[in-house]
Amino acid sequence: MKFQKLKGLAAVMVMGIIFSGCGNKETPQTAQKATSQEEVSSSSEVEKKSKVAIKANLKEGYYVKINDSLNTVKKNSRDFFVLAVELQNTSSQTESFQNTDFSLISKKTGDVYETDTPGTGFDQENLIRYETLKKNEKLEGILYFDIPEDEMYELAFRQEESDEWTSLKVKVDPSQYVETKEALSDPLKATAAYLNVMAFNEEDPTYETFVQNDLETSKNFHQNLFKKNALDSLLSRYKPTPEVITSIYNRFQAVQKERATISSTLISNDREKAVVSMDVEEMSYRNIKELFHQYTTEQYQATSWSGITNGKGEEDTLPKLEEIMGKSVLVKREEPIEIELTKREGKWEFDLNDDVFNNIFYGGFTK
């Protein structure tokens, strides 16, 4: 939330403000003058107050992407700058405050950016809300800001029932955290690598960099899923060897690569969990099965029904599988698939218990 430029804000603001109890105050529309260094040096009263001010230390800064609406997820994802801070009550009494008592003040323009509370998909556990600290007690938490990236800031505090902001002498330079902003796209890179390897049977050198799921374990999982949900109904009488099963699956993956369209969008990423939305259009395995059985029946009706009943027809139709898959319909999901990825040991892990996501790997979407 951006407010109009401070009037007469000095170049350097100093720490010091007395908390005067907890309350849910309204945010002012215009920022008032902040306490300057010159004012502190000339006012013994302000110097006295500075001795009981809150102390703030910056622990970390980083960017996150957050979905600001449940209803229109793709249109309301925003990047927020997060400050992880340690706050300490240095007064002689218990003090209370809330996240809206903090702001970032631009050193370039004097504009005040109050804290923001995103809609959904953000770290609520560590968010500073309504807090109370006893004497010398410390608290660690995070604050969210929607700010321009190319400016320098100072963290400021506003006392209870006052429009005045006072610097906490914590400088914030968003450019120092540009790597965390670039890393927001890592879940998309992980998704692309996972699809390349698992859905399209391609080698992807970025898999080990971004994906936590063990490669061979995941390959076996998806092939077994293909056999159970698709191949077993396609070949009801012919019993293929494991080598034939692998061959059929790889042929399916090759045609999927040519015909399927999967477009991924990052919805949120709080560094621990991420949500990726996927628009999917791919072959329907149900339609492949219908065409396969049609080929088998047409081929052996003219010769012998025994070929159908003993599985010979299915075996002899397998060489035509690519032709059949090329004629199968493409099914487009009416709603995007949303998958949640979890960060583990610096990489992104896919949930293999997500049945909707797993449909991608054997053409399980039907109309």
Buried (B, 14 or more C-beta within 10 A) or exposed (E): EEBEBBEEBBEEBBBBBBBEEBEEBEEBEEBBBBBBBEBBEEEEEBBEBBEBBBBBBBEEBBBBBBBBBEEEBEEBBBBBBBBBBEBBBBBEEBBBBBBBBBBBBBBEEBBBBBBBBBEBBBBEEEBBEEBBBEEEBEBEBBBBBBBBEEBBBBBBBBBBEBBBBBBBBBEBEBEEBEEBBEBBEBBBBBBBBBBBBBBBBBEBEBBEEBBBBEBEEBBEBBBEBBBEBBBEEBBEBBEBEEEBBBBBBEBBBBBBBEBBEBEBBBBBBBBEBBBBBBBBBBBBBBBBBBBBBEBBEEBBEEEEEEBBEEBBBBBBBBEBBBEBBEEBEBBEBEEBBBBBBBBEEEBBBBEBEEEBBBBBBBBBBEE
